[in-house]
Amino acid sequence: MGRDQSPEGFLPRRGNYRKLRSYRKAEVVYDLTQVFCARFLKRGDRTIDQMVQAARSGKQNIVEGSKASKTSTEMELKLVGVARASLEELLIDYEDYLRTNRAAPWSKDSKEARYVRRLGSNPELKFDDIRGFAETRPGPVVANIALCFIHQANYLLDQQLRRLEQDFLKDGGLRERMTKARLESRARGR
């Protein structure tokens, strides 16, 4: 029996998205994107809707994939992949903002990027912990902060996808677990 499978049946004990680091990081990215768009993009700019929707999609697809995980490994993999793609789209929007405003993205080893990565390494980080930066720093700084957090979220989603793939190879999908549970139940009944 796989580590996530409940002892009394074939449905895995998964679905608590709030415990996923990828979800918590995506939630920070979503909140940060809301503030960024309100502060630095002009009302009516279609980019606002695109960025907010990409950030929301990143967060919400983690939720939906997590909840679908009990009955569909395939759906969970698909939705986590959609979350990853949405955050990549958002990353490009922030890079576009920096480029069109003639601002440079921070190098990975800059003191600013290292500082934000240290903040982001806290698994309990909430948007309120960085709200002061989002509400007071200039647009290029806030965009770079967002880039750092998106990179972290993407890394976590990549790890999650690899784990889901390994779990599937080890435990199979729902149909396989159902068949195995039925056969085991019959064997116990004999």
N, C-alpha and C positions, 0 to 999 in steps of 0.2 A: 504494500500500500504506500503511495507517495506521501510525502510530508504534508501536503495540503489537503489530503483527502480525509473526509470525516470518517470515524470508525464505524458508524452505523449505516453508511451508504456509499454511493458512488459520486456524489456531488462534492467538489472541492470546497474547503473552507477559505474562500477568497471573497473579495468584494468590498473590503474596507478601504476605499480610496483615500480617506483622510489620513491614513497611516503611511501612504506612499510618499516618499520624498519628492518624487517627480510631480505629484499633484501639488504638494505644498509650494514647491518652487514655481510651478506654472501659475498658481494663484497669486504669488508675489508679482510675477511678470504681468499678469492681467491687470492688477491694481496699479502697478507702475505705468503701464501703457495708458490706462484711463487718465491718470494725472498728466502724463507727457502730452497726450493729444489735446487735452483741455488747455494746457499752458502754452504749447508751442506751435500748434497747427491752427490755421484760420478756419473759423466756423464756415461750414459748407464745403470744405475740402473733402473730396471722396476718400482721400487717404485715411482720414479719421475712422470712417466706417470699416475700411479694409483692415487697418491695424487692430482696432478693437475686436473685430470679428475673428481675426487670426489668433489673437491672444485668448479670446473666449473659447475658440475651437480647440486650442491646445489644452486648456483646462478641462473643458466639458467632455472631450473625447476620452480623457483619462478616466473620468467618472463613469461614462457609459461603458467603456471597455472593462473597467473593474467590475461593474454590476453584471455585465454579460458573461463574465468569466465562469460563473457557476455552471452555465449550460452550453457555452460555446467558446472553446479555445480559439477557433478560427476568427470569431467576431472580436474577441479580446485583442488578438494580434493585429487585426485590421484597424481597430479603433486607436490602439496605441500608436500604430504607424501613422494614422491620420493626425493624431496629436503632434507627433514629431514633425510631420510635414508642415503643419500649420505654424509651429514655432519657427521653423526654418524660413517660411515666408515672412514672418514678422521680423526675423533677424535681418533679412534683406531690406525691409522697409526702414529699419533704423540705420542700416548702412547707407541707404539712399539719402536719408535725411542728412547724415554727416557729410556725404559727398556733395550734395547740392547746396549745403551751407558752408562749404569749403572748410570743414573741420575734419580732423583726422581721427580715425579710431585709435584707441589706446593699444599700444603693443602689449602682447600677452605678459611680458615681464616688466611693464611699467609699474611704478610704485602705486599708482591709482588702481590699476587692474588687480594687482596683488591684494590691495586693501579690500576691494569689493569682493574678490574671491574668498578672502578670509571671512568677511561678513556672511557671505553666502554658504560657507561651509557649515554654518550652524543649522542643524536639521530642524530646529524649532523657529527659525527666522520667520517673521511675519512682516507684512508691508509696513505696519506701524513702526517697526524697528528702523526703517529707512525713509519713512515719510518726510522727515526733515530735509533729506537730500533731494527728494523728488520735488518738493515744493519750493526750494530756495536756490538750487543750483541752476546755472545756465543750460539751455537746450542741449548743446553738445556733451556736456558732462552727464546729464540725465540719460541721453541716448547711449552713451558708453556704459553707464551703470546697467541699463537694460540689456545691452549686448552681453555683458559679463553674466548676468543671471540667465539669459536665454541659452548661452553656451553651457552653463551648468545644468539647466533643465534638459537640454538636448542630450548631454552626456548621460544623465540619469535615465532618460527614455531609451537610449541605445542599450544601456545595461539591462533595463527592464525587458526589452525585446529579446535580447540574448537569453535571459533567464526563462522567458516564456517559451522560446524555442527549445531550450534544454528540457524544460518540464514536459513539453509535448512529446519529445523523443523518448523520455523516460516513462511517462505515465499514459500517453496516448490522449485521445479526445474523449468526449462524453460517450459516444457509442461504444468505444472499446471498454471504457470503465463500466458501462451498464451491462454489457455482455459478461464481463469478468465477474461482476457482483452477482448476476443471475446464476451463473455457473457455480460460483462458490456457495450461494444459498441453496441450490439444488443438492450439491455435494454434502452440505451439512444436514440436509433433510433426510438423507438416505440412511 
